Amino acid sequence: MTEVVARDIGIDQPSADAAARISDASRDALHLMMGVQTALLQEMMFAGYEMFDHARTEMHLLAECSSKIASAHSVGDVRTMWAECSRHQLDYIRRDTDRLLRHGEQMIETATKLFGSGSQS
């Protein structure tokens, strides 16, 4: 009788280990899916804010440029204002590109943490 009990315990142990591994895998998959959903939602919010900010800044630059050109009294003044407005536009493009590149670096770090966390466990 003791042999049967020992054999049954030996059978139950692997199934308990398998259930624990399946439970861990399910938990890890759930964490991964929640992380991906959070990252996607944050990206959609970032894109919306960026589009709004970009449009607002472009409108401000255009209004500033048009008011400066309208206040110019000669062709030389128009050239000077146009050069100044072009410099402002290029500075804005540089800052916007730098901000987007920093955001790309942050997204790479986030993805690395998200997908790297499962291999560390």
C-alpha positions as CSV (number, residue, x, y, z in Angstrom):
1,M,0.0,0.0,0.0
2,T,2.8,2.3,0.7
3,E,4.1,1.8,-2.8
4,V,0.9,2.9,-4.3
5,V,0.8,6.1,-2.1
6,A,4.5,6.9,-3.0
7,R,3.7,6.3,-6.7
8,D,0.6,8.6,-6.5
9,I,2.7,11.3,-4.9
10,G,5.3,11.0,-7.6
11,I,2.5,11.4,-10.2
12,D,0.9,14.4,-8.5
13,Q,4.2,16.3,-8.2
14,P,4.9,16.8,-11.9
15,S,1.3,17.9,-12.5
16,A,1.6,20.4,-9.7
17,D,4.8,21.7,-11.3
18,A,3.2,21.9,-14.7
19,A,0.2,23.8,-13.2
20,A,2.6,26.2,-11.6
21,R,4.5,26.8,-14.8
22,I,1.3,27.3,-16.7
23,S,0.1,29.8,-14.1
24,D,3.4,31.6,-14.3
25,A,3.3,31.7,-18.1
26,S,-0.3,33.0,-18.0
27,R,0.7,35.7,-15.5
28,D,3.6,36.8,-17.6
29,A,1.5,36.9,-20.8
30,L,-1.1,39.0,-18.9
31,H,1.6,41.4,-17.8
32,L,3.0,41.6,-21.3
33,M,-0.4,42.3,-22.8
34,M,-1.2,45.0,-20.2
35,G,2.2,46.6,-20.8
36,V,1.6,46.6,-24.5
37,Q,-1.8,48.2,-24.1
38,T,-0.5,50.8,-21.8
39,A,2.4,51.7,-24.2
40,L,0.0,51.9,-27.1
41,L,-2.4,54.2,-25.2
42,Q,0.5,56.4,-24.1
43,E,1.7,56.6,-27.7
44,M,-1.7,57.5,-29.0
45,M,-2.0,60.3,-26.4
46,F,1.6,61.5,-27.3
47,A,0.7,61.6,-31.0
48,G,-2.4,63.6,-30.3
49,Y,-0.6,66.1,-28.1
50,E,2.2,66.4,-30.6
51,M,-0.1,67.0,-33.6
52,F,-2.0,69.7,-31.6
53,D,1.2,71.3,-30.4
54,H,2.7,71.2,-33.9
55,A,-0.4,72.8,-35.5
56,R,-0.5,75.5,-32.8
57,T,3.2,76.4,-33.2
58,E,3.0,76.4,-37.0
59,M,0.0,78.8,-36.8
60,H,1.9,81.1,-34.4
61,L,4.9,81.1,-36.7
62,L,2.8,81.9,-39.7
63,A,1.0,84.7,-37.9
64,E,4.2,86.2,-36.7
65,C,5.8,86.0,-40.1
66,S,2.9,87.5,-41.9
67,S,2.6,90.4,-39.4
68,K,6.4,91.1,-39.8
69,I,6.2,91.1,-43.6
70,A,3.0,93.3,-43.5
71,S,4.9,95.8,-41.3
72,A,7.9,96.0,-43.7
73,H,8.1,99.2,-45.7
74,S,10.6,98.2,-48.4
75,V,11.9,95.2,-50.4
76,G,15.0,95.1,-48.2
77,D,12.8,94.9,-45.1
78,V,10.7,92.1,-46.6
79,R,13.9,90.1,-47.4
80,T,15.2,90.7,-43.8
81,M,11.9,89.6,-42.3
82,W,11.7,86.6,-44.6
83,A,15.2,85.5,-43.6
84,E,14.3,86.0,-39.9
85,C,11.1,84.0,-40.2
86,S,12.9,81.2,-42.1
87,R,15.5,81.1,-39.2
88,H,12.6,80.8,-36.7
89,Q,11.1,78.0,-38.8
90,L,14.3,76.1,-39.0
91,D,14.9,76.5,-35.3
92,Y,11.4,75.1,-34.6
93,I,12.0,72.1,-36.9
94,R,15.3,71.4,-35.2
95,R,13.7,71.5,-31.7
96,D,10.8,69.4,-32.9
97,T,13.1,66.8,-34.4
98,D,15.2,66.7,-31.3
99,R,12.1,66.1,-29.2
100,L,10.9,63.3,-31.4
101,L,14.3,61.7,-31.4
102,R,14.3,61.8,-27.5
103,H,10.9,60.3,-27.6
104,G,12.1,57.5,-29.9
105,E,14.9,56.7,-27.5
106,Q,12.4,56.6,-24.6
107,M,10.2,54.2,-26.6
108,I,13.1,51.9,-27.3
109,E,13.9,51.9,-23.5
110,T,10.3,51.1,-22.7
111,A,10.1,48.3,-25.2
112,T,13.4,46.9,-23.9
113,K,12.0,46.9,-20.4
114,L,8.7,45.5,-21.4
115,F,10.1,42.6,-23.5
116,G,13.2,42.1,-21.3
117,S,11.3,41.7,-18.1
118,G,10.0,38.2,-19.0
119,S,13.5,36.8,-19.7
120,Q,14.8,38.0,-16.3
121,S,12.2,36.1,-14.3
